[in-house]
Amino acid sequence: MKKLFTLLTVLGTVLSAQAKCDWSGYYMKKVNQQQNVFTFYTNIDWDSCVDYWWIVYDYQLKRKDTLQDFNGYTQVQFNAKGKYKVVLHVLDVCNKCDTNFIQEVDITVYGKADVGYKVAVKNCKFYTFEMTNMNDTCVEYYYSIYKSDLFDSLYGYWDTAKDLNLWLYNNYDFSEEDLVYYNMESKRVTTHEFTDSGRHLLIGYWYNKCTEIDTWVMVKLDVCASERTNSVKTVVKNADIRVIGYYDMMGRQVDYMRPNEVYIVLYSNGSRRKVMQIAQ
């Protein structure tokens, strides 16, 4: 009987402590996503009693890591497609209770996203590209094609590596000096005639302007593989166009473009294109 009384007393103490912790006024939420970089925010303030930690869990690797906090914000970059979980663990040491706020993340936004292409029969430099149709009026379609000496230096790795796209994403700076083609207006099917043979990297980019969710696919191209490259890169754009300004996705003009965020460049002919600088 004494053991039962002690157990009930302890249980009552725990329930009483939990009752003192009202988490209903607190939250965590995703406040921004630029491609594979997610930003989360919480309105919980640190004080003498309450503390919290940001944690990301990788379902593929079965691994968790602690994220840095920036006055209620945290940012995480997912470098591989798959499923993840971002957890905000909150502890009230005064009332001896805790809770978790959880957001599931699936970085594979469009599971069937792909870019197909055809090469002209009599001109190995003339390509027709076609991105997967998402059948959504909110989705925009963009292409970027790069040519770099780095691609030629990879030798057999370019052809055989299973993780080449991830390696390129982490190690290649996607410099505008290497950019040989882009479309400034959404276009699901496009054509391009290359000025040079050799290895190129195409990135197909699907952007949902309604939800601000996106995804991308990298495609390796060996243009006229039997021909010798002349290392000449010509950007396909109008010669007399000048930049009017840079704007964020909310339409606000900015003076500085932060890494891993999408911006709109407005040109003097009224055209525009989306750009993103990838942090190293």
N, C-alpha and C positions, 0 to 999 in steps of 0.2 A: 504493500500500500504506500509505503514511504517513497519507493522508487517511482511509482506511478505519479505521486504528487510532485516529485522533483521534475519529472519529464513534462508534466503539464505546466509547471512554473516556467521552465525554460522555453517551451513552445509559446506560452503567452508573452514572454519577454521579446521573442523574435518577431511575433506578429505585431506587437506594440511598436517595435522599432520600425518595421516595414510600413506600418500605418502612418508614421511621421514623415515618410519620404513620399511626397507627392510630385511625381515626374510629369504630370499632365500639362504643365505650362512650358515644358522644354521640348526641343526637337533637334533633329539633324536633317539636312536636306542637300541635294545636289544643286548647286547654284550656277554651274557652268560646265560645259563639255566642249572641248575643241579637239576633234578627232579622238585620239586615245588618251588625252589628258583630262582628268576629271577634278573638279574643285567642289569640296563639301564645306558646309558651314553649320555651326551650332550656336544657339543663343545662351548656352550654359556659361556662367562666369565662374572662374576659380575664386574660392574664398577659403577661409580657415577650415571649413568642413568639407567642401565639395572639390573633388579633383576628377579629371577625366583623361582618357588615352584614346588616340586614334589607332586602329589596327586594320590591316588589309589581309585577307585570307585568299590564297590561290588554290582553287579546287584541283587544278591540274597537278600541281607540285605538292599538294597537301602541306602548304607552308604558310606561316603567318609572319608579318613584319609590322613593326611599329612605325607610324607616320609622324612627321613633325607637325606641331601645331603653330599657327600664326594668328594669335589673337582670335581664336574661334574658327579659323579656316584651316583646311589642310588640302593638299594637292597630291594626286597620285597619277603616275604615268604607267599605263599597261602596255608593255612592249610585245606582248603576244596575245593573239586572239584566244578567247576562252571565257570561262565563268569565274567570277571573283565575288568576294563579300567584303564590304567596308563596314567596320564596326566602331561605334563610339561607346566605350565602356566608361560608365560614370559611377563614382564611389562617394558616398556620404559617410565619412568616418565618425561624425558626431552621433548620427542615428544608427550607424552600423548597418547600412543597406546599400545595395547597388542595383544597377540596371544596364541593359544594352539597347542601343539604337542601331538598327541594321539596315543597310541598303545593298541589295543584290545588283551586280553589274554583269552584263553579258556584252563583251566587247565585239562579238560577232553580230553586228546589227542586221546585216543582210546576209543570210546564210548562203544564198546562191549567187552572190555578186561575182561577176566575171567580166572580162573584156576579151571579145573575140576579134580576130582580124583576118583579112584576105590580102594577098599580094597580087598585084596586076601581073598577067601572064607575060607581057612583053616589056615590063618595066619593074625590076625588082626593088626599086626605091619608092614605088607608089603603093601606099597602104590604105585600106579602108578599115576603120575601127568601129566596133559596136559594143556598147555597154549593156549589161542586163537591164531590161525594162522592168522597173519596179511598179508600174501601173499606178502611180501615185502623183497627183498634180502638185504635191508639195516638194517632190524630189527634183533636184537639179543635177546635171551631169557635166563633169569637167575632166579634161585630160591635161597631163603635163608629160613631156618627153625630155629626157636628159641624155647627154653624151659626155663621158668623162674618161680621162686617161686611166682612172682607177679601174674602170670596167675591163680594160685591156690587160691590166696588170694582174688580174685575178686568175688567169690561165684556166686550168681545168676546174677550179672551184666555181667559176661562173656556170658551168654546165652541170656539175654533179652535186653541189651542196644543197641539202634539204632545207637548211636554215638560212639560205642566202638573203632572202628578203628581210629577215630579222637582222642579219648582220649589216646589211646596207642601211637599214633604218637607224641602227645605233652608231654606225661609223661613217656614214656619208652625209655631208652637210647640205646637199641639194642646193648648191650655189646657183644663183641666177646666171652666172657666167657659163654654166653647163646646160642651161635651158635652151632647147632648140625648137620647142613648140608648146603652145598652150592655147586654149579657147577661152575667150573672155566672156562669152555668153553660153548658157547651158545648151549642150548639144549631145544627144545620146549616140548618134551615128555621125562620124566625121571622117574626112580623108586628109591625108598628108603625104607630100612627096619629099623624101629626105634628100638633103644636099650631100650627104656623106654616107658611106657604107660603114659597117662595123657594129659594135655593140652599143645598144641604146637601152634605156630603162624607161618604160611607160608606167605612169601611175593613173589609174582610173579612180575618180573620186565622186562618190554619191553623197549629196548633201540634202537633208530634209529641212527646208527653211521654216517649216511649221513647228517642228519639235527640236530643231538644232542638233539632231542626231545624225551622225555620218559614218561612213566606212570607206575603205580604200582597198585597192588591189594593185600589186606590182606585177608587171609583165616584162620578161626579158626579151629583147628583140636583137636578132643578128641580121642586120640589113645587108643584103647582097653579100653573104658570107664569103663568097669566092673572090670578091674584089678587095683590093688593098685600100685601107682607109687613108684619107688625106688630111684628117684631123681638123678640117674646116667646119666650124659650127656657125650656122646662120639662123638667127631667131626670126620666126615668121611673124612680122608685125609691121604696121605702117611706119615709114621712116620719120614723118613729121609730127607724130603724136607725142604730146607731153603730159606729164602727170599733173593733175589738178589738186588731188588731195588723197589722204588715207582715212578710212572710216572703219569703225568696229561694226559688229553684226547688228548693233542697235541703231546704226546710221549716224553715230556721233563721230565727228572729225577728231582725229588723234594726231599727236606730234611724234609719238614713239610707239613702235610695234613690239609688243612683248612676245617672247619666244613661245611656241606651241599654241598660239591663238590665231584664228582666222580673221583676216582683215580684207576689206574691199578697196581696191585701187581704182580711182576714177580718172579717166583720161580726157583730154581736150576734145576728142571727137564724140564724147558722150558714152563711150563704151566703158566697161568695167571688167575686172577679174578678181578672183579671190586668191590671196597669197597667204603663206604661213611660213615663218622661220622656225626651224626645228632646233631646239637647244641641244647642245652637245653634252 
